[in-house]
Amino acid sequence: MIKGLLISAPASGTGKTTVTLGLLAALRAQGITVQPFKSGPDYIDPAFHTAAAGRASFNLDSWAMPKGALGHMLTHAAGADLILAEGSMGLFDGVALPGETGSGASADIATLMGWPVVLVVDVSGQAQSAAAVALGFAKLRSEMPFAGVILNRVASPRHEALVRAGMETVGIRVFGALPRNPDITLPERHLGLVQAEENPELEAILQRAATFIAAHVDIAALIEAANTASFAADPSPQSPPPGTRIALARDAAFSFVYPHLIESWRQAGATILPFSPLGNEGPDDSADCCWLPGGYPELHAGKIAGATIFLQKIRRFAETKPVHGECGGYMAMGAGLIDKDGVRHEMAGLLGLVTSYAKRKMHLGYRRARLANAIPGHAVGTGLRGHEFHYSTILEQPDTPLAEVFDASGAIVPETGSLRRQAQGGIATGTYFHLIGRAT
């Protein structure tokens, strides 16, 4: 069995993504094959993991995934020497009501898998007191394996010595101490990091991060602290494909789709046919369905509105075949998108949906849906689990509601999704949530 570790932190913004990327790149430079994973519903970080490790990264989610699906994710580690999973938010942060196997917290994944936690602790503004933070995280859940800490944003050798002394007093192992380093900062925007494919400096940043981590972290000790997963891999595909030949929009405006979905579709025998709306491309005529992922259509609304070939081809495709959109893809299927400056851009018009960024409002959280109408790959009545994260608001939604949608607490969510049937048999559907998988 392949051994693994989970890199987490007390809170967001402590540097765990930078540490994870640096470790992945440093291990790869040493000839160690590492399989990356991301805990939680994040569709941006896995692309950075993939760039650093040279292997596709996949999400692990205790709220949305049953044990079988989590076990299936382990099949992607075949051939690796080590598993390195990155947590999300703080180690114990999740929702109040458990889902399929937990609350969505990174601690759930560490406990289920048996992977020891390495806590990235931002020690700026404190010294020995950091030991109390680390000790609390190590002891809060006795069943969770805990390996030790990596100190981040260390001000000086004296500062490091004081923090190390505090950790030694309470028996917390220190794997490394990282001074401040602005040379490996990744740019951000409103939904998180700027996408990996949009950062021309990414390779150079990863090289600097690898050198930095190798110089300040005891990588050999980290590898020694890793542990094997506590349950077996499950080879069964978990998500039915929406068709046998799937036209998938894929570019800087449409890229937010969970990697495990695409891989599961392939494993079930489906063929993926990517196309770029920003490149003025439309879905392949040989496809039997079209899937428009989320992304950043608001940053490219003018270009999408001017992509006449894309608009013509997807409208023709939708006359006789199913088209489904998630979040940004859903908005692009609508009648119009109003950008942050109040300018309206005409979209594909497959749905009557009109959305706006002129007055930003954050919508964030897990979603559970019961389909009132079918979508490609999922019949009426199917339960789905997903996640929603966007800043747009709905101004008009005249079409048939697609599903009953609830948040993680069971409260009704007004964004039901949409359905519109075409005269020649085609069907257009869309949701604001990104599908993670079926509910059990």
C-alpha positions, 0 to 999 in steps of 0.5 A: 500500500502507498503511504500518505500525508495530509497537509493542513493548517489552523485556518485559510491564508497560512500558506498550506497551498504554497507548502504543498506545491513546494513539497510536490515539486521538490519530491518530483525533483528528487525522483519521487512519484507523488500522487496529489489530492485535494480535500474539499470542493476546490476546482482550482488547486488540483490544477496547480497540484498537477503542474507541480507533481506531473500527475493529475490531482483529484478531490476527496470530499467527506460530505459529498462522497461515500466511502466507495467513491473515496476508495475509488479515488485511491485507484489514481495513486497506482504507481506512486511512491507517496500520496500528498493531500492538501486540506482546505480552510482550517483542519476541522472546518466543515458543515454542521450536519454530516453528509455521506461520510463526514462534515467535509473537514480535512480532519475527516479525510485524514482520519478515514484514510489514516494519513498523518496530518502535517500542520502548517502554522503561521507563527508571525506575531507569536513564539512559544504560544504557537505550541498551544495552537499546535497542541490543540490541533493535535489533541482535539480528535484523538482518533486523527493521526498527527505527525507534526508541524511546519512553521511558516513566516518565521521572522529570524533565527532567534524567532525560530529557536523560540518557537521550536523550544515551545513545540519541544516542550509539548512534544510536537515534532517540527519538520521545518521552518520557512522564512517569509518569501514573497518570490513564491506568492501566487496571484489571486482573484475573487474565486481564489487563485488565478488559474494555473493555465493563466499564469505564465510564471507558474513553472518558475514559481514552482521551481523556486518553491521546490528549492525553498522547501528543500532548503528549509524542510526535512523531506526525508523525515516527512516521508518517514512519517507517512502512513498507508491508507486505512481502507482499500481502493475501489475500482468501480466507476462512481459517476455515470457519464452524461453520454457516450461522446461528450462535447466538453467546453474547456478554456479560461472561461470554462474550466471548473469541473471536478477531475474525478468526474471526467476520469469516471466518465472515461472509465465508463467508456465515454469519449471526451471531445473538448472545445473552446468557446473563447476560441470561437469553437462549438461542440463537435457534431458527433457528440451526443451531449454537451457539458459547459463547466463553470469558470469565469465567463464574467471576465470574458463576457464580451468575447463570448458574446462575439464568438459567433461560430460558438453561439451558432453551433451550440444553438444548432446542437441544442435543437436536437441534443442535450446541453447542460451547464454548471454555474458559469456554463449555466450563465453562458446558456442564458439570455444575457450576462451583465458584467460588473460595470453594468454592461449587458452581454448577449449569451447563447439564449438556450435558457431565459436566464439573465444574471448580473455581477453589477451587485456582487453577492457571494453564494457559497456552500454545499448543495444537495439536489433532488431532480424534478427533471432529468439531466444528462446521465441522471434520471428524474428523482436522482439525488445529487451532491455538489458545491456552489461558489459564485458572486452573480445574482439572478435577475430573470429565470423564466424557465422550468425549475430543474430540481429541489435544492438544499444547503448542507443544513437542509434549508431550501436554496432558491437557485433551483436550476433551469430546464427548457425543451426545444421543439425538435427534441433537444433539452437545455438544463443548468444549475448553479452548483457544480456536481460532485456525485450522486447522493446515497 
